[in-house]
Amino acid sequence: MISLQDEKVVNLLQKGEITLEGEFLWGSNYTFLAHVAMEDENRLAVYKPSRGERPLWDFPAASLAKREVAAYLVSEALSWRLVPPTVHRKYGPLGAGSLQLFVEHDPQYHYFNFSSDDLQRLRPVVLFDLLINNADRKGSHILYDPQDHLWLIDHGVCFHVEEKLRTVIWDFVGEPIPEELCADLARFRQQLSPVNGDTSPLAEGLMAYISGKEVKALIKRADSLIAAPKFPAPDPYRRPYPWPQI
């Protein structure tokens, strides 16, 4: 459920005027810091134009920006508020792309130097990545803001129908998934079920950004996690880590 505050942010991201402030240089795809303003509201955001995406052999061209929005919708449907408010803008300074609220954080503080307490907070992150089939959970994609809220970024290579999970977080292998997270997952799965024979609002909303086959694969992964609620081990026949890891 999107909060009233987040609704206001989403509205700003959807309708505000975008001004580019600079480019982030460490990623594979073109990514820009942007200023978004509308009336008396203004925020910093991260703009990822589809035209700046590096072609990938296993993901459809110009699809990564929309996957960023799908990840946000899943996070909100789970009520976990892990992904910053994210929208897809048809028109932007460099064309269509995703626009995500910028999260203030310390870029030097990442998974590989998190405190033991902060590491223990990552179980929802692991479950989220299993669910969306995240192919690129790097250590720097997990942020703590000044209010100590946990955020996740960079979800352009998620939701593939084939197994693609690559992550640095294998801390909880073999542990049962906590009951409260299983309950959230079950409620999420119910939201994806047809309503009176029609596609559910959540599934329909997701299909604006990912394919119907990818939504079906998402449902299948949710069902598998509900049936066997345990954090899995890495697949020994696949590379389970992203590169680079930070």
Secondary structure, DSSP 4 states (H G I P E B T S, - for coil): ---HHHHHHHHHHHHSEEEEEEEE-SSSS-EEEEEEEETTEEEEEEEEEGGGPPP-SSS-TT-HHHHHHHHHHHHHHTT---SPPEEEESS-TTSSEEEEE-----TT--GGG--HHHHHTTHHHHHHHHHHT-S-B-GGGEEE-TT--EEE---TT---SS----BS--TTTTPBPPHHHHHHHHHHHHHTS-BTTBPPHHHHHHTTTS-HHHHHHHHHHHHHHHHS-BPPPPPTTS--S-SS--
